[in-house]
């Protein structure tokens, strides 16, 4: 059987018409021909390939589908509109805006090539559809995970900024509350839990700030607030299944809501305004959005979803959407 790209395989069936091509070849030639038939296909419309059969004969294969088309056909009842026009595998039931964009772009530079395996197939150089096929295989896999967990495959991005703006008051309180004194690495005589219990307020109620306090005690401010610290906590800074695109929109909205002139920088130490927004407020907004989406009244449960769906969000909603 000819190899196909990784991912869901469309329903095809074997037509059993190999033998009529064997007439006129000797045993050695047949063995060579079988090797050719088993070669993997790298693209639906590869360039012409030539293969020597013995020392005297030269057989020209105009394209690999010369054999596949005679052996495989679209199974009855399969809608060709559900197949990728290029690799003929099944597309996700719900395509993301990113995938729709890639399909439209590939269509604009490809041509129609109907084939028994896909009457709506199209022809293009591999570079045109490589990222497209990679994308829809990815979405077919992660969509299952998202569906099982109730994570969205589409988000009303045009409404996101306004939803973030509606959170200004509680976010402002976190920014304007100094919270408990910070306990740094080396201050072993100070009990962080006891100290935090003596201070209440919006800052100390913020899960992401209390996590930072724990890190400061274990690692120190230089490691937590530095580049390496941000890299180590990248996943924790993501707004869950809102992904990279959601992170960009949330960041831009927060920068607009809280300009540097409106913030007491002393209350943000050891971070500056930009890092405090990215490390504390962005995941805080993501948590609150998830609580709204899933009708949760427990912040800890929302944070659990936030962390579990971070990789899903990065893949499903990349920043270049």
C-alpha positions as CSV (number, residue, x, y, z in Angstrom):
1,X,0.0,0.0,0.0
2,X,1.3,3.5,-0.8
3,X,2.3,5.6,2.2
4,X,0.2,8.6,3.0
5,X,0.9,11.6,5.2
6,X,0.3,11.2,9.0
7,X,-3.2,11.9,10.2
8,X,-6.8,10.7,9.6
9,X,-7.1,8.6,6.5
10,X,-10.2,9.1,4.3
11,X,-12.3,6.0,3.6
12,X,-11.0,4.4,0.5
13,X,-11.3,0.9,-0.9
14,X,-9.2,-1.4,-3.0
15,X,-10.3,-1.9,-6.6
16,X,-7.9,-4.7,-7.4
17,X,-6.8,-3.7,-10.9
18,X,-3.0,-4.2,-10.6
19,X,-2.6,-7.2,-12.9
20,X,-3.4,-5.6,-16.2
21,X,-0.2,-3.6,-15.9
22,X,2.0,-6.7,-15.6
23,X,1.8,-7.8,-19.2
24,X,5.1,-7.6,-21.1
25,X,7.4,-7.4,-18.1
26,X,9.8,-10.2,-17.0
27,X,10.1,-11.3,-13.3
28,X,13.0,-9.0,-12.6
29,X,11.1,-6.1,-14.0
30,X,8.0,-6.9,-12.0
31,X,10.1,-6.9,-8.8
32,X,11.5,-3.5,-9.6
33,X,8.0,-2.2,-10.5
34,X,6.7,-3.4,-7.1
35,X,9.4,-1.4,-5.4
36,X,8.3,1.7,-7.2
37,X,4.7,1.2,-6.2
38,X,5.7,1.0,-2.6
39,X,7.6,4.3,-2.6
40,X,6.1,6.9,-0.2
41,X,4.3,9.8,-1.8
42,X,5.6,13.1,-0.6
43,X,3.0,15.2,-2.4
44,X,-0.3,14.8,-4.3
45,X,1.4,16.2,-7.5
46,X,5.1,15.4,-7.3
47,X,7.5,16.1,-10.2
48,X,8.0,13.5,-12.9
49,X,10.1,10.6,-11.7
50,X,12.1,8.0,-13.6
51,X,13.2,4.6,-12.5
52,X,15.4,2.1,-14.4
53,X,14.0,-1.4,-14.8
54,X,17.1,-3.5,-15.5
55,X,19.9,-2.2,-17.8
56,X,17.9,-1.9,-21.0
57,X,14.5,-0.7,-20.2
58,X,13.5,2.8,-19.0
59,X,10.0,3.3,-17.6
60,X,8.7,6.8,-17.1
61,X,6.2,7.4,-14.3
62,X,4.4,10.6,-15.1
63,X,3.3,10.8,-11.4
64,X,2.9,8.5,-8.4
65,X,-0.9,8.6,-8.6
66,X,-0.7,6.7,-11.8
67,X,-0.9,3.6,-9.7
68,X,-2.8,4.8,-6.7
69,X,-5.7,6.2,-8.7
70,X,-6.3,2.8,-10.2
71,X,-6.3,1.1,-6.8
72,X,-8.2,3.6,-4.6
73,X,-11.4,5.4,-5.0
74,X,-13.6,7.5,-2.7
75,X,-15.8,5.3,-0.6
76,X,-19.5,5.6,-1.2
77,X,-21.2,8.1,1.1
78,X,-18.0,10.2,1.7
79,X,-18.4,13.9,1.1
80,X,-15.3,15.1,-0.7
81,X,-15.8,18.5,0.8
82,X,-14.7,17.0,4.1
83,X,-11.3,16.1,2.7
84,X,-8.1,18.2,2.3
85,X,-7.8,19.1,-1.4
86,X,-4.1,18.3,-1.3
87,X,-3.4,15.3,0.9
88,X,-6.9,13.8,0.7
89,X,-7.1,13.2,4.5
90,X,-10.1,14.2,6.6
91,X,-10.3,17.8,7.7
92,X,-11.4,18.7,11.3
93,X,-15.1,19.0,11.8
94,X,-14.6,22.6,12.9
95,X,-11.7,24.4,11.3
96,X,-10.0,27.3,13.1
97,X,-9.8,30.7,11.6
98,X,-6.1,30.0,11.0
99,X,-6.8,26.8,9.1
100,X,-9.5,28.6,7.0
101,X,-7.0,31.3,6.1
102,X,-4.4,28.7,5.0
103,X,-7.0,26.9,2.9
104,X,-8.0,30.1,1.2
105,X,-4.4,31.1,0.5
106,X,-3.5,27.7,-0.9
107,X,-6.6,27.7,-3.1
108,X,-5.6,31.1,-4.6
109,X,-2.3,29.6,-5.9
110,X,-3.4,26.1,-6.8
111,X,-5.3,24.5,-9.7
112,X,-8.1,21.9,-9.7
113,X,-7.0,18.3,-10.1
114,X,-9.9,15.8,-9.7
115,X,-8.8,12.3,-8.9
116,X,-10.7,9.1,-7.9
117,X,-9.5,9.5,-4.3
118,X,-10.8,13.1,-4.2
119,X,-13.0,14.6,-6.9
120,X,-12.3,18.1,-5.4
121,X,-8.6,17.6,-5.2
122,X,-6.2,20.4,-6.1
123,X,-2.7,20.6,-7.4
124,X,0.1,22.8,-6.1
125,X,3.8,22.7,-5.1
126,X,4.4,21.1,-1.8
127,X,5.6,24.4,-0.2
128,X,2.1,25.8,-0.8
129,X,0.3,23.3,1.2
130,X,2.9,21.9,3.7
131,X,1.9,24.2,6.5
132,X,-1.8,23.8,5.7
133,X,-1.6,20.0,6.0
134,X,0.5,20.2,9.1
135,X,-2.0,22.5,10.6
136,X,-5.1,20.4,9.9
137,X,-3.5,17.3,11.2
138,X,-2.7,19.1,14.4
139,X,-6.2,20.4,14.7
140,X,-7.7,17.0,14.2
141,X,-5.6,15.7,17.1
142,X,-6.0,18.6,19.6
143,X,-9.7,19.0,18.7
144,X,-10.4,15.7,20.4
145,X,-8.7,16.9,23.6
146,X,-10.5,20.2,23.4
147,X,-13.9,18.6,22.9
148,X,-13.4,16.2,25.8
149,X,-12.5,19.0,28.1
150,X,-15.1,21.5,26.8
151,X,-12.4,23.9,25.5
152,X,-13.5,26.2,22.6
153,X,-12.5,25.7,19.0
154,X,-13.5,29.3,18.2
155,X,-13.6,32.5,20.3
156,X,-15.3,35.8,19.7
157,X,-12.1,37.8,19.4
158,X,-13.9,41.1,18.6
159,X,-15.5,40.9,22.1
160,X,-12.4,40.0,24.1
161,X,-11.0,43.5,24.6
162,X,-14.3,44.8,26.0
163,X,-14.5,41.8,28.3
164,X,-11.1,42.7,29.7
165,X,-12.0,46.3,30.1
166,X,-15.0,45.2,32.2
167,X,-12.5,43.8,34.7
168,X,-10.7,47.1,35.3
169,X,-11.8,47.7,38.9
170,X,-10.6,44.4,40.4
171,X,-7.4,44.6,38.3
172,X,-6.8,48.2,39.5
173,X,-7.1,47.0,43.1
174,X,-4.4,44.4,42.6
175,X,-2.1,47.0,41.0
176,X,-2.8,49.5,43.8
177,X,-2.4,47.2,46.8
178,X,1.2,46.7,48.1
179,X,0.3,43.4,49.7
180,X,2.5,41.7,52.3
181,X,6.2,42.6,52.5
182,X,8.2,40.5,50.2
183,X,10.3,37.7,51.7
184,X,13.4,37.1,49.7
185,X,15.7,34.1,49.4
186,X,17.9,33.9,52.5
187,X,15.4,35.3,55.0
188,X,14.9,32.0,56.7
189,X,13.7,33.5,59.9
190,X,10.5,34.8,58.3
191,X,7.5,32.5,57.8
192,X,5.9,33.4,54.6
193,X,2.5,31.7,55.4
194,X,2.3,33.5,58.8
195,X,3.3,36.8,57.2
196,X,0.7,36.5,54.4
197,X,-2.0,35.7,56.9
198,X,-1.4,39.0,58.6
199,X,-2.0,40.9,55.4
200,X,-5.3,40.7,53.5
201,X,-6.5,42.5,50.4
202,X,-6.7,42.2,46.6
203,X,-3.0,41.6,46.1
204,X,-2.8,38.7,48.6
205,X,-6.0,37.2,47.2
206,X,-4.4,37.0,43.8
207,X,-3.2,33.4,43.2
208,X,-0.5,34.5,40.8
209,X,1.0,37.0,43.2
210,X,1.2,34.5,46.0
211,X,2.9,32.1,43.6
212,X,5.5,34.8,42.9
213,X,6.0,35.3,46.6
214,X,6.9,31.7,47.0
215,X,9.3,31.9,44.1
216,X,11.0,35.0,45.5
217,X,11.6,33.2,48.7
218,X,13.0,30.1,47.0
219,X,15.0,31.8,44.1
220,X,15.5,35.4,44.8
221,X,14.4,38.5,42.8
222,X,17.1,38.4,40.2
223,X,16.2,34.9,39.0
224,X,12.4,35.4,39.2
225,X,12.2,38.8,37.5
226,X,15.0,38.1,35.0
227,X,14.9,36.7,31.5
228,X,15.5,33.1,32.7
229,X,12.7,33.5,35.2
230,X,10.2,34.6,32.6
231,X,11.3,31.7,30.3
232,X,10.8,29.2,33.1
233,X,7.3,30.5,33.9
234,X,6.2,31.0,30.3
235,X,3.4,28.4,30.5
236,X,2.1,30.0,33.7
237,X,1.9,33.4,32.0
238,X,-0.5,32.1,29.3
239,X,-4.2,32.9,29.5
240,X,-5.2,29.2,29.1
241,X,-7.0,28.2,26.0
242,X,-7.1,31.8,24.8
243,X,-3.7,31.1,23.4
244,X,-1.1,33.4,21.9
245,X,-3.7,35.5,20.1
246,X,-5.7,36.0,23.3
247,X,-2.5,36.9,25.1
248,X,-1.7,39.6,22.5
249,X,-5.2,41.2,22.8
250,X,-5.1,41.0,26.6
251,X,-1.7,42.6,26.8
252,X,-2.6,45.5,24.5
253,X,-5.9,46.1,26.4
254,X,-4.1,46.1,29.8
255,X,-1.4,48.5,28.5
256,X,-4.2,50.9,27.4
257,X,-6.1,50.5,30.7
258,X,-3.1,51.0,32.9
259,X,-0.6,53.5,31.4
260,X,2.7,53.9,33.2
261,X,1.7,57.3,34.6
262,X,-1.2,55.7,36.4
263,X,0.8,53.0,38.2
264,X,2.8,53.2,41.5
265,X,5.9,51.4,40.4
266,X,7.0,50.9,44.0
267,X,4.0,48.6,44.5
268,X,5.2,46.4,41.6
269,X,8.7,45.6,42.8
270,X,10.6,43.5,41.8
271,X,8.8,43.8,38.5
272,X,8.4,46.8,36.2
273,X,4.9,47.6,34.8
274,X,5.3,45.5,31.7
275,X,6.5,42.4,33.5
276,X,3.9,42.8,36.3
277,X,1.2,42.9,33.6
278,X,2.5,39.9,31.9
279,X,3.3,37.8,34.9
280,X,0.4,38.7,37.2
281,X,-2.5,40.4,35.3
282,X,-2.6,38.4,32.1
283,X,-3.1,35.0,33.8
284,X,-5.5,36.8,36.2
285,X,-7.6,37.9,33.3
286,X,-7.4,34.5,31.7
287,X,-8.6,32.9,34.9
288,X,-11.5,35.3,35.1
289,X,-12.4,34.8,31.5
290,X,-12.5,31.0,32.0
291,X,-14.7,31.4,35.1
292,X,-17.1,33.4,32.9
293,X,-17.0,30.9,30.0
294,X,-17.4,27.8,32.2
295,X,-19.7,29.3,34.8
296,X,-17.1,28.5,37.6
297,X,-17.3,30.2,41.0
298,X,-14.0,28.7,42.2
299,X,-10.8,30.5,41.3
300,X,-8.6,27.4,42.0
301,X,-10.7,25.3,39.5
302,X,-10.3,28.0,36.9
303,X,-6.5,28.1,37.4
304,X,-6.4,24.3,36.9
305,X,-8.2,24.7,33.5
306,X,-5.9,27.7,32.7
307,X,-2.8,25.6,33.2
308,X,-4.1,22.4,31.6
309,X,-5.3,24.2,28.4
310,X,-2.3,26.5,27.9
311,X,-0.6,24.2,25.3
312,X,-3.9,23.7,23.5
313,X,-4.4,27.5,23.3
314,X,-0.9,28.1,21.9
315,X,-1.5,25.6,19.2
316,X,-5.1,26.4,18.4
317,X,-4.9,30.2,18.5
318,X,-1.4,31.3,17.4
319,X,-0.5,35.0,17.4
320,X,-0.4,35.2,13.6
321,X,-4.1,34.5,13.4
